[in-house]
Amino acid sequence: MIFAWPIKLMIKLLVNGLLGVILLAITNYIGGYFGLGLDINIFTSLIAGFLGIPGVLLLIFFKLFL
């Protein structure tokens, strides 16, 4: 039981990270028409994975204004 919790947490982080990469890839595909592209790395994929669409919007905001 003590080892199951960290493994579940790591699997959840991995799944969220993969979903974040998918969201970022879709954003890059659509954003390509507007000249907007986001880098896909571990930090941006985890932000997009944890926060979902608001996380992607936050990354776009940072890219445009900072």
CHARMM internal coordinates of N, CA and C (Angstrom, degrees):
IC EDIT
DIST 1 N 1 CA 1.4529
DIST 1 CA 1 C 1.5317
ANGL 1 N 1 CA 1 C 111.21
DIST 1 C 2 N 1.3092
ANGL 1 CA 1 C 2 N 116.89
DIHE 1 N 1 CA 1 C 2 N -37.85
DIST 2 N 2 CA 1.4619
ANGL 1 C 2 N 2 CA 119.28
DIHE 1 CA 1 C 2 N 2 CA -176.79
DIST 2 CA 2 C 1.5264
ANGL 2 N 2 CA 2 C 111.53
DIHE 1 C 2 N 2 CA 2 C -70.06
DIST 2 C 3 N 1.3254
ANGL 2 CA 2 C 3 N 116.96
DIHE 2 N 2 CA 2 C 3 N -26.04
DIST 3 N 3 CA 1.4634
ANGL 2 C 3 N 3 CA 120.33
DIHE 2 CA 2 C 3 N 3 CA 179.70
DIST 3 CA 3 C 1.5285
ANGL 3 N 3 CA 3 C 112.02
DIHE 2 C 3 N 3 CA 3 C -90.93
DIST 3 C 4 N 1.3178
ANGL 3 CA 3 C 4 N 117.45
DIHE 3 N 3 CA 3 C 4 N -16.30
DIST 4 N 4 CA 1.4657
ANGL 3 C 4 N 4 CA 120.43
DIHE 3 CA 3 C 4 N 4 CA -177.31
DIST 4 CA 4 C 1.5209
ANGL 4 N 4 CA 4 C 111.41
DIHE 3 C 4 N 4 CA 4 C -72.21
DIST 4 C 5 N 1.3309
ANGL 4 CA 4 C 5 N 118.24
DIHE 4 N 4 CA 4 C 5 N -37.77
DIST 5 N 5 CA 1.4672
ANGL 4 C 5 N 5 CA 121.28
DIHE 4 CA 4 C 5 N 5 CA -176.74
DIST 5 CA 5 C 1.5267
ANGL 5 N 5 CA 5 C 112.56
DIHE 4 C 5 N 5 CA 5 C -62.35
DIST 5 C 6 N 1.3365
ANGL 5 CA 5 C 6 N 120.73
DIHE 5 N 5 CA 5 C 6 N -47.82
DIST 6 N 6 CA 1.4659
ANGL 5 C 6 N 6 CA 118.97
DIHE 5 CA 5 C 6 N 6 CA 178.01
DIST 6 CA 6 C 1.5271
ANGL 6 N 6 CA 6 C 113.06
DIHE 5 C 6 N 6 CA 6 C -64.70
DIST 6 C 7 N 1.3186
ANGL 6 CA 6 C 7 N 117.42
DIHE 6 N 6 CA 6 C 7 N -33.91
DIST 7 N 7 CA 1.4593
ANGL 6 C 7 N 7 CA 119.94
DIHE 6 CA 6 C 7 N 7 CA 178.93
DIST 7 CA 7 C 1.5247
ANGL 7 N 7 CA 7 C 110.10
DIHE 6 C 7 N 7 CA 7 C -67.62
DIST 7 C 8 N 1.3413
ANGL 7 CA 7 C 8 N 117.59
DIHE 7 N 7 CA 7 C 8 N -41.87
DIST 8 N 8 CA 1.4567
ANGL 7 C 8 N 8 CA 121.15
DIHE 7 CA 7 C 8 N 8 CA 176.56
DIST 8 CA 8 C 1.5293
ANGL 8 N 8 CA 8 C 110.66
DIHE 7 C 8 N 8 CA 8 C -61.83
DIST 8 C 9 N 1.3166
ANGL 8 CA 8 C 9 N 116.77
DIHE 8 N 8 CA 8 C 9 N -40.31
DIST 9 N 9 CA 1.4571
ANGL 8 C 9 N 9 CA 121.24
DIHE 8 CA 8 C 9 N 9 CA 179.29
DIST 9 CA 9 C 1.5230
ANGL 9 N 9 CA 9 C 110.74
DIHE 8 C 9 N 9 CA 9 C -65.07
DIST 9 C 10 N 1.3229
ANGL 9 CA 9 C 10 N 117.64
DIHE 9 N 9 CA 9 C 10 N -42.06
DIST 10 N 10 CA 1.4655
ANGL 9 C 10 N 10 CA 120.70
DIHE 9 CA 9 C 10 N 10 CA 179.31
DIST 10 CA 10 C 1.5215
ANGL 10 N 10 CA 10 C 111.24
DIHE 9 C 10 N 10 CA 10 C -66.85
DIST 10 C 11 N 1.3236
ANGL 10 CA 10 C 11 N 117.67
DIHE 10 N 10 CA 10 C 11 N -37.77
DIST 11 N 11 CA 1.4629
ANGL 10 C 11 N 11 CA 120.80
DIHE 10 CA 10 C 11 N 11 CA 177.31
DIST 11 CA 11 C 1.5201
ANGL 11 N 11 CA 11 C 110.17
DIHE 10 C 11 N 11 CA 11 C -66.35
DIST 11 C 12 N 1.3269
ANGL 11 CA 11 C 12 N 116.85
DIHE 11 N 11 CA 11 C 12 N -40.86
DIST 12 N 12 CA 1.4636
ANGL 11 C 12 N 12 CA 120.63
DIHE 11 CA 11 C 12 N 12 CA 178.17
DIST 12 CA 12 C 1.5304
ANGL 12 N 12 CA 12 C 110.52
DIHE 11 C 12 N 12 CA 12 C -63.82
DIST 12 C 13 N 1.3155
ANGL 12 CA 12 C 13 N 118.38
DIHE 12 N 12 CA 12 C 13 N -41.91
DIST 13 N 13 CA 1.4631
ANGL 12 C 13 N 13 CA 121.58
DIHE 12 CA 12 C 13 N 13 CA 177.13
DIST 13 CA 13 C 1.5247
ANGL 13 N 13 CA 13 C 111.05
DIHE 12 C 13 N 13 CA 13 C -63.31
DIST 13 C 14 N 1.3097
ANGL 13 CA 13 C 14 N 117.46
DIHE 13 N 13 CA 13 C 14 N -39.88
DIST 14 N 14 CA 1.4607
ANGL 13 C 14 N 14 CA 121.51
DIHE 13 CA 13 C 14 N 14 CA 179.10
DIST 14 CA 14 C 1.5274
ANGL 14 N 14 CA 14 C 111.32
DIHE 13 C 14 N 14 CA 14 C -65.01
DIST 14 C 15 N 1.3316
ANGL 14 CA 14 C 15 N 116.53
DIHE 14 N 14 CA 14 C 15 N -45.02
DIST 15 N 15 CA 1.4625
ANGL 14 C 15 N 15 CA 120.42
DIHE 14 CA 14 C 15 N 15 CA 179.10
DIST 15 CA 15 C 1.5223
ANGL 15 N 15 CA 15 C 110.38
DIHE 14 C 15 N 15 CA 15 C -64.61
DIST 15 C 16 N 1.3251
ANGL 15 CA 15 C 16 N 117.45
DIHE 15 N 15 CA 15 C 16 N -44.25
DIST 16 N 16 CA 1.4658
ANGL 15 C 16 N 16 CA 120.46
DIHE 15 CA 15 C 16 N 16 CA 178.39
DIST 16 CA 16 C 1.5227
ANGL 16 N 16 CA 16 C 110.93
DIHE 15 C 16 N 16 CA 16 C -63.44
DIST 16 C 17 N 1.3047
ANGL 16 CA 16 C 17 N 117.22
DIHE 16 N 16 CA 16 C 17 N -38.41
DIST 17 N 17 CA 1.4645
ANGL 16 C 17 N 17 CA 120.58
DIHE 16 CA 16 C 17 N 17 CA 177.82
DIST 17 CA 17 C 1.5203
ANGL 17 N 17 CA 17 C 111.69
DIHE 16 C 17 N 17 CA 17 C -64.19
DIST 17 C 18 N 1.3327
ANGL 17 CA 17 C 18 N 116.79
DIHE 17 N 17 CA 17 C 18 N -41.28
DIST 18 N 18 CA 1.4678
ANGL 17 C 18 N 18 CA 120.56
DIHE 17 CA 17 C 18 N 18 CA 177.87
DIST 18 CA 18 C 1.5265
ANGL 18 N 18 CA 18 C 111.30
DIHE 17 C 18 N 18 CA 18 C -65.80
DIST 18 C 19 N 1.3294
ANGL 18 CA 18 C 19 N 116.94
DIHE 18 N 18 CA 18 C 19 N -39.97
DIST 19 N 19 CA 1.4597
ANGL 18 C 19 N 19 CA 119.75
DIHE 18 CA 18 C 19 N 19 CA 175.82
DIST 19 CA 19 C 1.5276
ANGL 19 N 19 CA 19 C 110.95
DIHE 18 C 19 N 19 CA 19 C -64.40
DIST 19 C 20 N 1.3227
ANGL 19 CA 19 C 20 N 116.11
DIHE 19 N 19 CA 19 C 20 N -36.30
DIST 20 N 20 CA 1.4569
ANGL 19 C 20 N 20 CA 120.19
DIHE 19 CA 19 C 20 N 20 CA 176.02
DIST 20 CA 20 C 1.5113
ANGL 20 N 20 CA 20 C 112.30
DIHE 19 C 20 N 20 CA 20 C -63.81
DIST 20 C 21 N 1.3279
ANGL 20 CA 20 C 21 N 116.83
DIHE 20 N 20 CA 20 C 21 N -40.12
DIST 21 N 21 CA 1.4697
ANGL 20 C 21 N 21 CA 120.61
DIHE 20 CA 20 C 21 N 21 CA 177.40
DIST 21 CA 21 C 1.5258
ANGL 21 N 21 CA 21 C 110.08
DIHE 20 C 21 N 21 CA 21 C -63.80
DIST 21 C 22 N 1.3195
ANGL 21 CA 21 C 22 N 117.04
DIHE 21 N 21 CA 21 C 22 N -40.32
DIST 22 N 22 CA 1.4645
ANGL 21 C 22 N 22 CA 120.19
DIHE 21 CA 21 C 22 N 22 CA 178.27
DIST 22 CA 22 C 1.5278
ANGL 22 N 22 CA 22 C 110.40
DIHE 21 C 22 N 22 CA 22 C -64.26
DIST 22 C 23 N 1.3290
ANGL 22 CA 22 C 23 N 117.33
DIHE 22 N 22 CA 22 C 23 N -44.55
DIST 23 N 23 CA 1.4657
ANGL 22 C 23 N 23 CA 120.69
DIHE 22 CA 22 C 23 N 23 CA 177.20
DIST 23 CA 23 C 1.5228
ANGL 23 N 23 CA 23 C 111.38
DIHE 22 C 23 N 23 CA 23 C -61.01
DIST 23 C 24 N 1.3156
ANGL 23 CA 23 C 24 N 117.17
DIHE 23 N 23 CA 23 C 24 N -41.68
DIST 24 N 24 CA 1.4660
ANGL 23 C 24 N 24 CA 120.39
DIHE 23 CA 23 C 24 N 24 CA 179.59
DIST 24 CA 24 C 1.5201
ANGL 24 N 24 CA 24 C 111.17
DIHE 23 C 24 N 24 CA 24 C -68.01
DIST 24 C 25 N 1.3282
ANGL 24 CA 24 C 25 N 117.73
DIHE 24 N 24 CA 24 C 25 N -36.73
DIST 25 N 25 CA 1.4619
ANGL 24 C 25 N 25 CA 120.52
DIHE 24 CA 24 C 25 N 25 CA 178.31
DIST 25 CA 25 C 1.5265
ANGL 25 N 25 CA 25 C 110.48
DIHE 24 C 25 N 25 CA 25 C -65.66
DIST 25 C 26 N 1.3204
ANGL 25 CA 25 C 26 N 117.16
DIHE 25 N 25 CA 25 C 26 N -41.49
DIST 26 N 26 CA 1.4629
ANGL 25 C 26 N 26 CA 120.67
DIHE 25 CA 25 C 26 N 26 CA 176.74
DIST 26 CA 26 C 1.5201
ANGL 26 N 26 CA 26 C 110.08
DIHE 25 C 26 N 26 CA 26 C -64.42
DIST 26 C 27 N 1.3270
ANGL 26 CA 26 C 27 N 116.94
DIHE 26 N 26 CA 26 C 27 N -41.50
DIST 27 N 27 CA 1.4665
ANGL 26 C 27 N 27 CA 120.85
DIHE 26 CA 26 C 27 N 27 CA 178.01
DIST 27 CA 27 C 1.5172
ANGL 27 N 27 CA 27 C 110.80
DIHE 26 C 27 N 27 CA 27 C -63.11
DIST 27 C 28 N 1.3224
ANGL 27 CA 27 C 28 N 117.55
DIHE 27 N 27 CA 27 C 28 N -41.63
DIST 28 N 28 CA 1.4662
ANGL 27 C 28 N 28 CA 120.26
DIHE 27 CA 27 C 28 N 28 CA 178.30
DIST 28 CA 28 C 1.5156
ANGL 28 N 28 CA 28 C 111.60
DIHE 27 C 28 N 28 CA 28 C -66.69
DIST 28 C 29 N 1.3194
ANGL 28 CA 28 C 29 N 117.73
DIHE 28 N 28 CA 28 C 29 N -35.95
DIST 29 N 29 CA 1.4594
ANGL 28 C 29 N 29 CA 120.90
DIHE 28 CA 28 C 29 N 29 CA 179.31
DIST 29 CA 29 C 1.5312
ANGL 29 N 29 CA 29 C 110.29
DIHE 28 C 29 N 29 CA 29 C -66.70
DIST 29 C 30 N 1.3158
ANGL 29 CA 29 C 30 N 116.51
DIHE 29 N 29 CA 29 C 30 N -48.54
DIST 30 N 30 CA 1.4641
ANGL 29 C 30 N 30 CA 120.32
DIHE 29 CA 29 C 30 N 30 CA 179.23
DIST 30 CA 30 C 1.5203
ANGL 30 N 30 CA 30 C 110.74
DIHE 29 C 30 N 30 CA 30 C -71.75
DIST 30 C 31 N 1.3194
ANGL 30 CA 30 C 31 N 117.56
DIHE 30 N 30 CA 30 C 31 N -40.56
DIST 31 N 31 CA 1.4557
ANGL 30 C 31 N 31 CA 121.54
DIHE 30 CA 30 C 31 N 31 CA -179.73
DIST 31 CA 31 C 1.5092
ANGL 31 N 31 CA 31 C 113.46
DIHE 30 C 31 N 31 CA 31 C -68.18
DIST 31 C 32 N 1.3149
ANGL 31 CA 31 C 32 N 118.26
DIHE 31 N 31 CA 31 C 32 N -18.20
DIST 32 N 32 CA 1.4600
ANGL 31 C 32 N 32 CA 121.70
DIHE 31 CA 31 C 32 N 32 CA 177.66
DIST 32 CA 32 C 1.5195
ANGL 32 N 32 CA 32 C 112.01
DIHE 31 C 32 N 32 CA 32 C -61.80
DIST 32 C 33 N 1.3107
ANGL 32 CA 32 C 33 N 116.63
DIHE 32 N 32 CA 32 C 33 N -29.96
DIST 33 N 33 CA 1.4587
ANGL 32 C 33 N 33 CA 120.55
DIHE 32 CA 32 C 33 N 33 CA 177.89
DIST 33 CA 33 C 1.5240
ANGL 33 N 33 CA 33 C 111.98
DIHE 32 C 33 N 33 CA 33 C -71.53
DIST 33 C 34 N 1.3217
ANGL 33 CA 33 C 34 N 116.58
DIHE 33 N 33 CA 33 C 34 N -22.84
DIST 34 N 34 CA 1.4614
ANGL 33 C 34 N 34 CA 121.69
DIHE 33 CA 33 C 34 N 34 CA -177.74
DIST 34 CA 34 C 1.5207
ANGL 34 N 34 CA 34 C 113.20
DIHE 33 C 34 N 34 CA 34 C -108.09
DIST 34 C 35 N 1.3114
ANGL 34 CA 34 C 35 N 117.04
DIHE 34 N 34 CA 34 C 35 N 3.82
DIST 35 N 35 CA 1.4597
ANGL 34 C 35 N 35 CA 120.90
DIHE 34 CA 34 C 35 N 35 CA -179.77
DIST 35 CA 35 C 1.5199
ANGL 35 N 35 CA 35 C 113.25
DIHE 34 C 35 N 35 CA 35 C 78.24
DIST 35 C 36 N 1.3148
ANGL 35 CA 35 C 36 N 117.27
DIHE 35 N 35 CA 35 C 36 N 25.94
DIST 36 N 36 CA 1.4629
ANGL 35 C 36 N 36 CA 121.96
DIHE 35 CA 35 C 36 N 36 CA -179.27
DIST 36 CA 36 C 1.5187
ANGL 36 N 36 CA 36 C 108.91
DIHE 35 C 36 N 36 CA 36 C -116.80
DIST 36 C 37 N 1.3156
ANGL 36 CA 36 C 37 N 116.06
DIHE 36 N 36 CA 36 C 37 N 127.34
DIST 37 N 37 CA 1.4509
ANGL 36 C 37 N 37 CA 120.53
DIHE 36 CA 36 C 37 N 37 CA 177.26
DIST 37 CA 37 C 1.5135
ANGL 37 N 37 CA 37 C 110.20
DIHE 36 C 37 N 37 CA 37 C -139.58
DIST 37 C 38 N 1.3072
ANGL 37 CA 37 C 38 N 116.07
DIHE 37 N 37 CA 37 C 38 N 140.73
DIST 38 N 38 CA 1.4624
ANGL 37 C 38 N 38 CA 121.65
DIHE 37 CA 37 C 38 N 38 CA 177.83
DIST 38 CA 38 C 1.5186
ANGL 38 N 38 CA 38 C 108.95
DIHE 37 C 38 N 38 CA 38 C -112.02
DIST 38 C 39 N 1.3188
ANGL 38 CA 38 C 39 N 115.94
DIHE 38 N 38 CA 38 C 39 N 142.57
DIST 39 N 39 CA 1.4548
ANGL 38 C 39 N 39 CA 120.21
DIHE 38 CA 38 C 39 N 39 CA 175.89
DIST 39 CA 39 C 1.5238
ANGL 39 N 39 CA 39 C 109.42
DIHE 38 C 39 N 39 CA 39 C -70.91
DIST 39 C 40 N 1.3068
ANGL 39 CA 39 C 40 N 115.65
DIHE 39 N 39 CA 39 C 40 N 142.23
DIST 40 N 40 CA 1.4590
ANGL 39 C 40 N 40 CA 119.90
DIHE 39 CA 39 C 40 N 40 CA 176.26
DIST 40 CA 40 C 1.5207
ANGL 40 N 40 CA 40 C 107.08
DIHE 39 C 40 N 40 CA 40 C -108.16
DIST 40 C 41 N 1.3198
ANGL 40 CA 40 C 41 N 115.46
DIHE 40 N 40 CA 40 C 41 N 106.66
DIST 41 N 41 CA 1.4538
ANGL 40 C 41 N 41 CA 121.94
DIHE 40 CA 40 C 41 N 41 CA 174.99
DIST 41 CA 41 C 1.5248
ANGL 41 N 41 CA 41 C 107.81
DIHE 40 C 41 N 41 CA 41 C -139.62
DIST 41 C 42 N 1.3063
ANGL 41 CA 41 C 42 N 117.20
DIHE 41 N 41 CA 41 C 42 N -175.37
DIST 42 N 42 CA 1.4587
ANGL 41 C 42 N 42 CA 119.93
DIHE 41 CA 41 C 42 N 42 CA -174.35
DIST 42 CA 42 C 1.5261
ANGL 42 N 42 CA 42 C 112.38
DIHE 41 C 42 N 42 CA 42 C -65.98
DIST 42 C 43 N 1.3238
ANGL 42 CA 42 C 43 N 117.66
DIHE 42 N 42 CA 42 C 43 N -35.32
DIST 43 N 43 CA 1.4558
ANGL 42 C 43 N 43 CA 120.19
DIHE 42 CA 42 C 43 N 43 CA -177.58
DIST 43 CA 43 C 1.5220
ANGL 43 N 43 CA 43 C 111.54
DIHE 42 C 43 N 43 CA 43 C -72.16
DIST 43 C 44 N 1.3226
ANGL 43 CA 43 C 44 N 116.62
DIHE 43 N 43 CA 43 C 44 N -45.91
DIST 44 N 44 CA 1.4613
ANGL 43 C 44 N 44 CA 118.82
DIHE 43 CA 43 C 44 N 44 CA -179.54
DIST 44 CA 44 C 1.5271
ANGL 44 N 44 CA 44 C 111.32
DIHE 43 C 44 N 44 CA 44 C -68.92
DIST 44 C 45 N 1.3263
ANGL 44 CA 44 C 45 N 117.57
DIHE 44 N 44 CA 44 C 45 N -34.83
DIST 45 N 45 CA 1.4652
ANGL 44 C 45 N 45 CA 118.81
DIHE 44 CA 44 C 45 N 45 CA 178.95
DIST 45 CA 45 C 1.5226
ANGL 45 N 45 CA 45 C 111.33
DIHE 44 C 45 N 45 CA 45 C -69.82
DIST 45 C 46 N 1.3225
ANGL 45 CA 45 C 46 N 118.15
DIHE 45 N 45 CA 45 C 46 N -35.87
DIST 46 N 46 CA 1.4633
ANGL 45 C 46 N 46 CA 119.75
DIHE 45 CA 45 C 46 N 46 CA 176.96
DIST 46 CA 46 C 1.5179
ANGL 46 N 46 CA 46 C 111.84
DIHE 45 C 46 N 46 CA 46 C -70.72
DIST 46 C 47 N 1.3320
ANGL 46 CA 46 C 47 N 117.63
DIHE 46 N 46 CA 46 C 47 N -37.64
DIST 47 N 47 CA 1.4562
ANGL 46 C 47 N 47 CA 120.47
DIHE 46 CA 46 C 47 N 47 CA 176.27
DIST 47 CA 47 C 1.5262
ANGL 47 N 47 CA 47 C 109.53
DIHE 46 C 47 N 47 CA 47 C -62.93
DIST 47 C 48 N 1.3237
ANGL 47 CA 47 C 48 N 116.50
DIHE 47 N 47 CA 47 C 48 N -46.12
DIST 48 N 48 CA 1.4608
ANGL 47 C 48 N 48 CA 120.04
DIHE 47 CA 47 C 48 N 48 CA 178.53
DIST 48 CA 48 C 1.5311
ANGL 48 N 48 CA 48 C 111.08
DIHE 47 C 48 N 48 CA 48 C -67.15
DIST 48 C 49 N 1.3058
ANGL 48 CA 48 C 49 N 117.67
DIHE 48 N 48 CA 48 C 49 N -34.40
DIST 49 N 49 CA 1.4625
ANGL 48 C 49 N 49 CA 121.08
DIHE 48 CA 48 C 49 N 49 CA 179.07
DIST 49 CA 49 C 1.5145
ANGL 49 N 49 CA 49 C 112.74
DIHE 48 C 49 N 49 CA 49 C -70.74
DIST 49 C 50 N 1.3146
ANGL 49 CA 49 C 50 N 117.44
DIHE 49 N 49 CA 49 C 50 N -42.36
DIST 50 N 50 CA 1.4662
ANGL 49 C 50 N 50 CA 120.99
DIHE 49 CA 49 C 50 N 50 CA 179.99
DIST 50 CA 50 C 1.5208
ANGL 50 N 50 CA 50 C 111.61
DIHE 49 C 50 N 50 CA 50 C -70.91
DIST 50 C 51 N 1.3245
ANGL 50 CA 50 C 51 N 116.79
DIHE 50 N 50 CA 50 C 51 N -45.51
DIST 51 N 51 CA 1.4544
ANGL 50 C 51 N 51 CA 120.46
DIHE 50 CA 50 C 51 N 51 CA -172.34
DIST 51 CA 51 C 1.5196
ANGL 51 N 51 CA 51 C 113.97
DIHE 50 C 51 N 51 CA 51 C -96.85
DIST 51 C 52 N 1.3203
ANGL 51 CA 51 C 52 N 117.32
DIHE 51 N 51 CA 51 C 52 N -13.74
DIST 52 N 52 CA 1.4511
ANGL 51 C 52 N 52 CA 120.56
DIHE 51 CA 51 C 52 N 52 CA 178.55
DIST 52 CA 52 C 1.5286
ANGL 52 N 52 CA 52 C 111.77
DIHE 51 C 52 N 52 CA 52 C 71.97
DIST 52 C 53 N 1.3197
ANGL 52 CA 52 C 53 N 116.27
DIHE 52 N 52 CA 52 C 53 N -139.10
DIST 53 N 53 CA 1.4580
ANGL 52 C 53 N 53 CA 121.18
DIHE 52 CA 52 C 53 N 53 CA -178.32
DIST 53 CA 53 C 1.5257
ANGL 53 N 53 CA 53 C 112.07
DIHE 52 C 53 N 53 CA 53 C -62.08
DIST 53 C 54 N 1.3467
ANGL 53 CA 53 C 54 N 120.09
DIHE 53 N 53 CA 53 C 54 N -41.23
DIST 54 N 54 CA 1.4730
ANGL 53 C 54 N 54 CA 118.12
DIHE 53 CA 53 C 54 N 54 CA 175.46
DIST 54 CA 54 C 1.5313
ANGL 54 N 54 CA 54 C 112.83
DIHE 53 C 54 N 54 CA 54 C -60.55
DIST 54 C 55 N 1.3211
ANGL 54 CA 54 C 55 N 117.57
DIHE 54 N 54 CA 54 C 55 N -31.45
DIST 55 N 55 CA 1.4544
ANGL 54 C 55 N 55 CA 120.59
DIHE 54 CA 54 C 55 N 55 CA 176.88
DIST 55 CA 55 C 1.5160
ANGL 55 N 55 CA 55 C 112.23
DIHE 54 C 55 N 55 CA 55 C -67.44
DIST 55 C 56 N 1.3303
ANGL 55 CA 55 C 56 N 116.47
DIHE 55 N 55 CA 55 C 56 N -40.11
DIST 56 N 56 CA 1.4631
ANGL 55 C 56 N 56 CA 120.31
DIHE 55 CA 55 C 56 N 56 CA 177.09
DIST 56 CA 56 C 1.5226
ANGL 56 N 56 CA 56 C 109.68
DIHE 55 C 56 N 56 CA 56 C -65.82
DIST 56 C 57 N 1.3322
ANGL 56 CA 56 C 57 N 116.51
DIHE 56 N 56 CA 56 C 57 N -41.84
DIST 57 N 57 CA 1.4657
ANGL 56 C 57 N 57 CA 119.88
DIHE 56 CA 56 C 57 N 57 CA 177.36
DIST 57 CA 57 C 1.5307
ANGL 57 N 57 CA 57 C 111.19
DIHE 56 C 57 N 57 CA 57 C -62.87
DIST 57 C 58 N 1.3234
ANGL 57 CA 57 C 58 N 116.84
DIHE 57 N 57 CA 57 C 58 N -37.34
DIST 58 N 58 CA 1.4624
ANGL 57 C 58 N 58 CA 120.81
DIHE 57 CA 57 C 58 N 58 CA 176.28
DIST 58 CA 58 C 1.5217
ANGL 58 N 58 CA 58 C 110.87
DIHE 57 C 58 N 58 CA 58 C -64.13
DIST 58 C 59 N 1.3130
ANGL 58 CA 58 C 59 N 118.01
DIHE 58 N 58 CA 58 C 59 N -41.98
DIST 59 N 59 CA 1.4608
ANGL 58 C 59 N 59 CA 121.27
DIHE 58 CA 58 C 59 N 59 CA 177.77
DIST 59 CA 59 C 1.5237
ANGL 59 N 59 CA 59 C 111.47
DIHE 58 C 59 N 59 CA 59 C -65.14
DIST 59 C 60 N 1.3257
ANGL 59 CA 59 C 60 N 117.01
DIHE 59 N 59 CA 59 C 60 N -38.40
DIST 60 N 60 CA 1.4613
ANGL 59 C 60 N 60 CA 120.34
DIHE 59 CA 59 C 60 N 60 CA 176.38
DIST 60 CA 60 C 1.5193
ANGL 60 N 60 CA 60 C 110.19
DIHE 59 C 60 N 60 CA 60 C -64.66
DIST 60 C 61 N 1.3395
ANGL 60 CA 60 C 61 N 117.25
DIHE 60 N 60 CA 60 C 61 N -42.31
DIST 61 N 61 CA 1.4590
ANGL 60 C 61 N 61 CA 121.52
DIHE 60 CA 60 C 61 N 61 CA 177.84
DIST 61 CA 61 C 1.5309
ANGL 61 N 61 CA 61 C 110.46
DIHE 60 C 61 N 61 CA 61 C -59.46
DIST 61 C 62 N 1.3273
ANGL 61 CA 61 C 62 N 116.98
DIHE 61 N 61 CA 61 C 62 N -46.13
DIST 62 N 62 CA 1.4637
ANGL 61 C 62 N 62 CA 120.53
DIHE 61 CA 61 C 62 N 62 CA 178.69
DIST 62 CA 62 C 1.5214
ANGL 62 N 62 CA 62 C 111.51
DIHE 61 C 62 N 62 CA 62 C -62.54
DIST 62 C 63 N 1.3190
ANGL 62 CA 62 C 63 N 116.44
DIHE 62 N 62 CA 62 C 63 N -38.99
DIST 63 N 63 CA 1.4607
ANGL 62 C 63 N 63 CA 120.21
DIHE 62 CA 62 C 63 N 63 CA -179.60
DIST 63 CA 63 C 1.5336
ANGL 63 N 63 CA 63 C 110.99
DIHE 62 C 63 N 63 CA 63 C -66.25
DIST 63 C 64 N 1.3225
ANGL 63 CA 63 C 64 N 116.49
DIHE 63 N 63 CA 63 C 64 N -39.50
DIST 64 N 64 CA 1.4635
ANGL 63 C 64 N 64 CA 119.57
DIHE 63 CA 63 C 64 N 64 CA -176.20
DIST 64 CA 64 C 1.5232
ANGL 64 N 64 CA 64 C 113.67
DIHE 63 C 64 N 64 CA 64 C -79.23
DIST 64 C 65 N 1.3340
ANGL 64 CA 64 C 65 N 117.55
DIHE 64 N 64 CA 64 C 65 N -38.62
DIST 65 N 65 CA 1.4567
ANGL 64 C 65 N 65 CA 120.41
DIHE 64 CA 64 C 65 N 65 CA -169.11
DIST 65 CA 65 C 1.5286
ANGL 65 N 65 CA 65 C 115.10
DIHE 64 C 65 N 65 CA 65 C -110.21
DIST 65 C 66 N 1.3067
ANGL 65 CA 65 C 66 N 119.05
DIHE 65 N 65 CA 65 C 66 N -11.15
DIST 66 N 66 CA 1.4733
ANGL 65 C 66 N 66 CA 119.32
DIHE 65 CA 65 C 66 N 66 CA 179.83
DIST 66 CA 66 C 1.4909
ANGL 66 N 66 CA 66 C 112.12
DIHE 65 C 66 N 66 CA 66 C -118.33
END
COOR INIT
IC SEED 1 N 1 CA 1 C
IC BUILD
